[in-house]
């Protein structure tokens, strides 16, 4: 009995055709009401990505092997990245993603998607994501298109399951949240340069931004830690915090070099209020 082994080149060509067909399906799904569920499309895309990586590994091994002496062997899929991507999203308009040793700037919309998925502890459907991005006017089809593009960048870290989408990621805003949950307002304030995506108008991001801003402020105001309060006042969110400045100056030694700066800011705020009135 003769066993025919399909060459890696043939398998690669079939994979390329399948991927092209999948892209057409995804593009159609973005605007078709009867499209397949988005999590199935993204899951299939993930499988094809893994298949392509495996084919590349097989071709590399076959190219260096002697056909007469080394049989074709199965090669395991390429291992994923050991360290999850890291997102910078505080006090900037567009995120910066550190992935595989590279700094990749994201569009504002992709940053919003990464923030929303990264902040969730459970899976998120495209319907929920559309609502969080666009409000009541959001359409899942538009979100599917953005997810398809984003997955090209995020790879295996963006997962699609039966319950929806999940994202494995580290982020600066998540680090601040972790310090606050651990009862460490000083470290939280020191790593909080300003609000989360300050110019984003996505409803879900606005909610996260306002919650984190208020959380940091209340935590530092509630503590007697002067350094935590100063870290907050140095952030773009706390710079114009009149009650915070008053509290900081209340028991600050007169020889502290920060006193003049804090008093100057407080005076400017009072002058501004007089002009407005």
C-alpha positions as CSV (number, residue, x, y, z in Angstrom):
1,X,0.0,0.0,0.0
2,X,1.4,3.3,-1.1
3,X,0.9,6.4,1.1
4,X,0.8,9.7,-0.6
5,X,2.2,12.6,1.4
6,X,1.0,16.0,0.4
7,X,3.9,18.3,0.1
8,X,4.2,21.3,2.4
9,X,4.1,23.7,-0.6
10,X,0.7,22.2,-1.6
11,X,-0.6,22.5,1.9
12,X,0.6,26.1,2.1
13,X,-1.2,26.9,-1.1
14,X,-4.4,25.4,0.2
15,X,-3.9,27.4,3.4
16,X,-3.5,30.6,1.5
17,X,-6.6,30.0,-0.5
18,X,-8.6,29.1,2.7
19,X,-7.4,32.3,4.3
20,X,-8.4,34.4,1.3
21,X,-11.8,32.8,1.4
22,X,-12.1,33.6,5.1
23,X,-11.2,37.2,4.6
24,X,-14.0,37.5,2.0
25,X,-16.4,35.9,4.5
26,X,-15.4,38.3,7.3
27,X,-15.7,41.3,5.0
28,X,-19.1,40.2,4.0
29,X,-20.1,39.5,7.7
30,X,-19.3,43.1,8.5
31,X,-22.3,44.3,6.6
32,X,-24.6,41.3,6.4
33,X,-27.3,40.7,8.9
34,X,-27.3,37.0,8.3
35,X,-23.5,36.6,8.8
36,X,-22.1,33.8,10.9
37,X,-21.5,34.5,14.6
38,X,-18.4,36.6,15.1
39,X,-16.8,34.4,17.6
40,X,-16.9,31.5,15.1
41,X,-15.2,33.6,12.4
42,X,-12.5,34.8,14.8
43,X,-11.9,31.3,16.2
44,X,-11.5,30.0,12.6
45,X,-9.1,32.8,11.9
46,X,-7.0,31.8,15.0
47,X,-6.9,28.1,13.8
48,X,-5.7,29.2,10.3
49,X,-3.0,31.4,11.8
50,X,-1.8,28.5,13.9
51,X,-1.9,26.2,10.8
52,X,0.1,28.7,8.8
53,X,2.8,28.9,11.5
54,X,3.0,25.1,11.6
55,X,3.4,24.9,7.8
56,X,6.2,27.5,7.9
57,X,8.0,25.4,10.4
58,X,7.5,22.2,8.4
59,X,8.9,23.9,5.2
60,X,11.9,25.1,7.1
61,X,12.7,21.6,8.3
62,X,12.2,20.0,5.0
63,X,14.4,22.6,3.3
64,X,17.3,21.6,5.5
65,X,16.7,17.9,5.4
66,X,18.2,15.3,3.0
67,X,15.1,13.7,1.4
68,X,16.8,10.2,1.0
69,X,17.8,9.9,4.7
70,X,15.4,12.1,6.7
71,X,11.6,11.4,6.6
72,X,9.0,14.1,6.9
73,X,8.1,14.6,10.5
74,X,5.3,16.4,12.2
75,X,6.4,19.7,13.6
76,X,4.5,21.3,16.6
77,X,2.9,24.6,16.2
78,X,5.1,27.6,16.9
79,X,5.0,28.5,20.6
80,X,3.2,31.7,21.5
81,X,4.8,34.7,23.2
82,X,5.8,34.1,26.8
83,X,5.0,37.6,27.9
84,X,1.6,39.2,27.2
85,X,1.5,42.5,25.4
86,X,1.7,45.7,27.5
87,X,-0.5,48.7,26.7
88,X,0.2,52.3,27.6
89,X,-3.0,54.3,27.7
90,X,-2.9,56.8,30.5
91,X,-2.7,60.5,29.7
92,X,-2.3,59.9,25.9
93,X,-4.8,60.0,23.1
94,X,-3.7,56.8,21.3
95,X,-2.3,53.7,22.9
96,X,1.2,52.3,22.5
97,X,1.4,48.5,22.5
98,X,4.6,46.7,23.5
99,X,4.6,43.3,21.8
100,X,7.5,40.9,21.1
101,X,10.1,43.6,21.9
102,X,8.5,46.2,19.6
103,X,6.5,49.4,20.3
104,X,3.5,49.5,18.1
105,X,1.3,52.6,18.0
106,X,-2.4,51.9,17.8
107,X,-5.3,53.8,16.3
108,X,-7.6,55.4,18.9
109,X,-10.3,52.9,18.0
110,X,-8.1,49.9,18.4
111,X,-6.8,51.4,21.7
112,X,-10.4,51.7,22.9
113,X,-11.1,48.1,22.0
114,X,-8.0,46.8,23.8
115,X,-8.9,48.9,26.9
116,X,-12.5,47.7,27.0
117,X,-11.5,44.0,26.5
118,X,-8.6,44.2,28.9
119,X,-10.7,45.8,31.6
120,X,-13.3,43.0,31.5
121,X,-12.8,40.0,33.8
122,X,-15.3,38.0,31.7
123,X,-15.9,37.5,28.0
124,X,-17.4,40.3,26.0
125,X,-19.7,39.9,23.0
126,X,-19.5,42.1,19.9
127,X,-22.9,43.5,20.8
128,X,-21.6,44.6,24.2
129,X,-18.4,45.9,22.6
130,X,-20.4,47.9,20.0
131,X,-22.5,49.5,22.8
132,X,-19.4,50.4,24.8
133,X,-17.7,51.9,21.7
134,X,-20.6,53.7,20.0
135,X,-23.5,53.8,22.4
136,X,-27.0,52.9,21.1
137,X,-26.0,53.6,17.5
138,X,-23.3,50.9,17.6
139,X,-23.5,48.0,15.2
140,X,-21.7,44.6,15.7
141,X,-20.8,44.5,12.0
142,X,-18.6,47.6,12.4
143,X,-16.9,46.0,15.4
144,X,-16.3,42.8,13.6
145,X,-14.3,44.6,10.9
146,X,-12.1,46.4,13.6
147,X,-11.6,43.1,15.4
148,X,-10.5,41.4,12.2
149,X,-7.8,44.1,11.7
150,X,-6.8,44.1,15.4
151,X,-6.4,40.3,15.4
152,X,-3.7,40.6,12.8
153,X,-1.7,42.6,15.3
154,X,-2.7,40.8,18.6
155,X,-2.5,37.3,17.3
156,X,-3.2,34.6,20.0
157,X,-3.7,37.1,22.8
158,X,-7.1,38.0,21.4
159,X,-9.3,35.0,21.9
160,X,-12.8,34.2,20.6
161,X,-14.8,31.6,22.5
162,X,-18.4,30.5,22.8
163,X,-19.2,33.2,25.4
164,X,-17.5,36.0,23.5
165,X,-14.1,37.8,23.3
166,X,-11.3,37.8,25.8
167,X,-7.9,39.6,25.8
168,X,-4.8,38.7,27.7
169,X,-2.9,41.9,28.3
170,X,-1.0,44.0,30.8
171,X,-1.8,47.7,30.9
172,X,-0.8,50.8,32.9
173,X,-4.3,51.5,34.0
174,X,-4.7,47.9,35.2
175,X,-1.5,48.3,37.2
176,X,-3.0,51.4,38.9
177,X,-6.2,49.5,39.6
178,X,-4.2,46.6,41.1
179,X,-2.3,49.0,43.5
180,X,-5.6,50.5,44.6
181,X,-7.2,47.1,45.3
182,X,-4.1,46.2,47.3
183,X,-4.5,49.3,49.5
184,X,-1.4,51.1,48.2
185,X,-2.6,54.6,47.1
186,X,0.9,56.0,46.9
187,X,2.1,53.5,44.3
188,X,-1.2,53.9,42.4
189,X,-0.8,57.7,42.3
190,X,2.9,57.5,41.4
191,X,2.0,55.4,38.3
192,X,-1.0,57.6,37.4
193,X,0.2,60.4,35.1
194,X,-3.3,61.3,34.1
195,X,-6.7,60.1,32.8
196,X,-7.3,57.1,30.6
197,X,-7.5,58.1,26.9
198,X,-8.6,61.6,27.9
199,X,-10.1,62.5,24.4
200,X,-12.0,59.3,23.9
201,X,-15.7,59.7,23.7
202,X,-16.5,55.9,23.7
203,X,-19.1,55.5,26.4
204,X,-17.4,52.4,27.9
205,X,-14.0,54.2,28.0
206,X,-15.5,57.4,29.5
207,X,-17.0,55.3,32.3
208,X,-13.7,53.5,33.0
209,X,-11.8,56.9,32.9
210,X,-14.1,58.7,35.3
211,X,-14.2,55.7,37.7
212,X,-10.4,55.4,37.8
213,X,-9.8,59.1,38.2
214,X,-12.3,59.3,41.1
215,X,-10.8,56.2,42.7
216,X,-7.3,57.5,42.7
217,X,-8.3,60.8,44.1
218,X,-10.5,59.4,46.9
219,X,-7.7,56.9,47.8
220,X,-5.0,59.6,48.2
221,X,-7.4,62.1,50.0
222,X,-8.4,59.4,52.5
223,X,-4.8,58.6,53.4
224,X,-2.4,60.7,55.6
225,X,0.4,60.0,53.1
226,X,1.6,63.4,51.9
227,X,3.7,61.8,49.2
228,X,0.7,60.0,47.8
229,X,-1.2,63.3,47.7
230,X,1.7,65.1,46.0
231,X,1.9,62.3,43.3
232,X,-1.8,62.9,42.6
233,X,-1.3,66.7,42.5
234,X,1.5,66.2,40.0
235,X,-0.8,64.3,37.6
236,X,-2.8,66.1,34.9
237,X,-6.0,65.1,36.7
238,X,-4.9,66.4,40.1
239,X,-3.1,69.6,39.0
240,X,-6.1,71.8,39.5
241,X,-7.5,70.0,42.6
242,X,-8.1,73.0,44.9
243,X,-9.1,70.9,48.0
244,X,-6.2,68.7,47.4
245,X,-3.8,71.6,47.2
246,X,-5.2,73.1,50.4
247,X,-4.8,69.8,52.2
248,X,-1.3,69.4,51.0
249,X,-0.3,72.9,52.2
250,X,-2.0,72.6,55.5
251,X,0.8,70.8,57.4
252,X,3.7,71.2,54.9
253,X,6.9,72.5,56.4
254,X,7.7,76.0,55.2
255,X,11.1,75.0,54.0
256,X,9.7,72.3,51.7
257,X,10.6,73.3,48.1
258,X,7.2,72.1,46.9
259,X,5.4,74.6,49.0
260,X,6.0,77.6,46.6
261,X,4.7,75.6,43.6
262,X,1.6,74.3,45.4
263,X,0.8,77.8,46.7
264,X,1.3,79.3,43.2
265,X,-1.1,76.8,41.7
266,X,-3.7,77.4,44.3
267,X,-3.4,81.2,43.8
268,X,-3.8,80.8,40.1
269,X,-7.0,78.7,40.6
270,X,-8.4,81.3,42.9
271,X,-7.7,84.1,40.5
272,X,-9.3,82.1,37.7
273,X,-12.4,81.6,39.8
274,X,-12.7,85.3,40.5
275,X,-12.4,86.2,36.8
276,X,-15.1,83.6,35.9
277,X,-17.5,85.0,38.6
